[in-house]
Structure formats: structure tokens, C-alpha cells
């Protein structure tokens, strides 16, 4: 009786293992789980990247941007920049600029890597900022 129970448990464990391995193989084949030789293009995402209008707490009219931009792809992202657009609370455009990010003058972020962003962008006028967007921009070719 004990051997039959043990045999059934082994069969269940082997069956579950086979199903899990089959799912992993399908995910790797469809490039959902990247492998070392997969060709997954660079994709930059903001991680904890945010901005604060420092003009609301001091006399300095500065939009402070802090956080990380991560490349969740396998391939390298080139010419990486952050497009920053901000509007005044009362209306009208306050900031529309590009900030170079990444390693070196070419702005490189390797696949699976990230770069820290910490920058102050001054703006003019005595009005508070109402909204902003932070969009990573890159090229897949050097």
C-alpha cells in the first residue's frame, strides 16, 4: 500500500514537472522569456521616475526629475534621451525639452541595464506647473 502511494506521488510530481517545462519551452520559443541568443529590441521604461515643481516650496522655478530609466529589452538602446513636457497650471507650455541620459555622449543603455536620472530643469514665470510628462526616447541603431 505504501509503495502504491509513493508511486502515485512520483507520477504526479513528474507530470507537473513536464507541464512546467513545456510551458517554459513555449515561452522561450515565443521570446516572452528571453534567452541569451534572443533578438529582443531595446525598450526603455520609467521606473520610479517622477518630477516635482520645486517652485511651490522655494523661490527657485525648477522642475526636479529623479528616478531611473531601464532597458527591459536585450538589445542596446542608443541615443537615449528623456523628452520633458510641462504646462503651467493656468495653461500654456512651460517646458518642452530633451535631456540626454545613459552612458557617454551617445546616450547608451545596455539591455537589462538602467541609468539614474537626477536633473533640475529651470523654467521662467511666476506660475506653478500643472502637469508634466516624462517620455524616454531612443534608437535601436548607433
N, C-alpha and C positions, 0 to 999 in steps of 0.2 A: 504494500500500500504506500509506503514511504517513497519507494523508487518511482512509482507512477506519478505522484505529486511532484517530485523533483524533475521528472521528465517533462511534465506539462509546463512547469515554470520555465525550464530551459527553452522549450519550444516558443513560449510567449516572448521571452527575452530576445531570442533570435529573430522572431517575426518583427518585433518592434524595431530592432536594430536595422533590419533590412529595409523597413519602411523609411526610417530616418535617413539612411544612406541614399536611398532612391531620391528622396526629396532634396538632399544636398546636391546630388549629381544634376538633377533637373535645374536647380537654382544656379549652379555654376555654369551649366551649358547655356542658359539664357542670360548670363552675365549679370544676374542680380547679386550674386556673391562673386566679387572679383577674384580672379586668380592672378598669379604673377605675370602670366603672358596675355592677360586680357587687355583689350584696347578700349578702355573706358575714358571718354573725353573728360577734360578738366571741367569742374563745376564748382563755382565759388558760392558759399553761403555765409550769411552773417550768424555768428554765434556770440550771444551776449553783447552784440554791438548796439550801442544806443547813443543818444545825444541829449544834452541839457543846455538850455538857454541860460548862460551864466549872467546875462544882463538883468535877470529878475532878482538876483541876490547881490549884485555889485554894480558899480558904475561902468564896468567893462562890458562892451557889447560883443560877446563871444559865444559861439556855438561850440561846446566841448563835445568831441566824439571819442568814445572809448569802447574797446571790446576787441573781438577777433573776427577775422575773415578766414574761413577754412576751405581748402580744396578737397572736396569729398570724392573727386574723380581719381583715376590712376595716372593720367597724363598730366604734364606740367602746364600750368596757366602762365601765359606770358603777357607783358604789357598791362599788368594789373593796376586798376585804378578804382577809386570809390567816387561815384557820382553823388554829390550832395546838393539837394534842392530844398530850400526852405522859404516859407511865406510868412509875412507878418500876420499877426492875429487880426489886425484891422483890414487885411487884404493887401495884395501886391507882393511881388517877388523880392525877397531879401538876399538870398544866396542861390547861385547856380554855378557850381564849380566842380572840377575833377581833382582828386588828391591821389598822387602816386603812392601805392602800397607795395609790399613784397620786398624781395631781396634785390639789392643793386639798382642801377639806373633803369634796367629793363623791366623792373617790377615782376619778379618771378616768384611763383608759389608752387612748389613741387606737389605732386599727387600725394594725398594723405597728410599734407602738412598744413600749417596755419601761420598767420602773421598777426602780430599785435598791432592794433591801431590806437593811437593816442595823439590827438591833434586838436588845436584850438583854431577856429575859423572866425576872424573878426567880421563884423558887419556894421553898417552905418545906420543912423537914425535912432531916435529915442523911443522906439516902439518895440514891444515884446514880439517874439516869434510865436506863431500859432501852430505850425506843423512843419515837419521835415520828412524827407525820405533819404535813405542811405542804400544805394544800389551798387554792388560790385560789378565791374566791367572787366573783361579780359579777352585775350586772343588765344586760340589753340596753336598758333604758329609764332615762332620768334620774330 
